[in-house]
Amino acid sequence: MRRTAFIIWCVMNRQALIQFGIEYGQALFSCFTKYCLFDGRTNRKDFWYFVSFGVLIVVAARGVDVIVFDFGDDRWLGPVVLTSLLFLLLPGSAAIVRRLHDINKGGGWHLVYLLCSAGAFFFAVILWSANETIGFAICVSLWGSASVWLAYQLAKEGGGAPNEFGNPPQV
């Protein structure tokens, strides 16, 4: 019954699905053609399509690590996951900076976030190994707060007018 309803829904909405596929592909192409370009602006939809693609890549890489390299629950960073994260590091950082530019914030905010995250991670590892659970919780909560702040900034509506970082991105 559910399969039939899904097939009927797909047939009735095929134009919307085709349009979504085209937009998704264009957004990914846009982000990867600007691989290391930290200038300009990126609209919200293109950015979040790129983020969803990155999540799908990492989940697929995790599956390969579990099946091929037998990485279980105790070790998350297998060789394929690590390679995919390194592959997505530069275009992801560039997309974040361009997204921050769209809301009229400088790319230095991404650097501040990265430094806070690295510091919190470093101290969390030290405190976890020393069984300091309160300090570990503080470090994780600081990192979480910084992540929520950055996600909020990235989800904000971009300005429709030109700003100091350039013209608004094409929709």
Residue pairs with C-beta under 8 A, 6 or more apart in sequence:
10 17
23 45
23 49
24 49
24 53
26 46
27 45
27 46
27 49
27 50
28 49
28 50
28 53
30 42
30 46
31 42
31 46
31 47
31 50
31 91
31 94
31 95
32 91
34 40
34 42
34 91
34 94
34 95
34 98
35 90
35 91
35 94
36 90
36 91
36 94
37 94
37 98
38 93
38 94
38 97
38 98
38 107
39 98
39 101
39 165
39 166
40 98
40 101
40 165
40 166
40 169
41 98
41 99
41 101
41 102
41 158
41 163
41 165
41 166
41 167
41 168
41 169
42 95
42 98
42 99
42 101
42 102
42 169
43 102
43 158
43 168
43 169
43 170
43 171
44 99
44 102
44 154
44 155
44 156
44 157
44 158
45 171
46 169
47 95
47 96
47 98
47 99
47 154
50 91
50 92
50 95
51 92
51 95
54 88
54 92
57 84
57 87
57 88
58 81
58 84
58 85
58 88
61 78
61 80
61 81
61 83
61 84
62 76
62 78
62 80
62 81
64 78
64 80
65 71
65 78
65 79
65 80
65 81
66 72
66 78
68 80
69 78
69 79
69 80
71 78
77 85
93 110
96 107
96 110
96 150
96 154
97 107
97 110
99 154
99 158
100 106
100 107
100 109
100 110
100 153
100 154
101 107
101 163
101 165
101 166
102 158
102 159
102 165
102 168
102 169
103 153
103 156
103 157
103 158
103 159
104 159
104 163
104 164
104 165
105 153
109 150
109 153
110 150
113 146
113 147
113 149
113 150
116 142
116 143
116 146
117 143
117 146
117 147
120 139
120 140
120 142
120 143
120 146
121 139
121 143
123 135
123 139
124 136
124 139
124 140
124 143
127 133
127 135
127 136
127 139
128 136
158 168
158 169
159 168
160 168
161 168
162 168
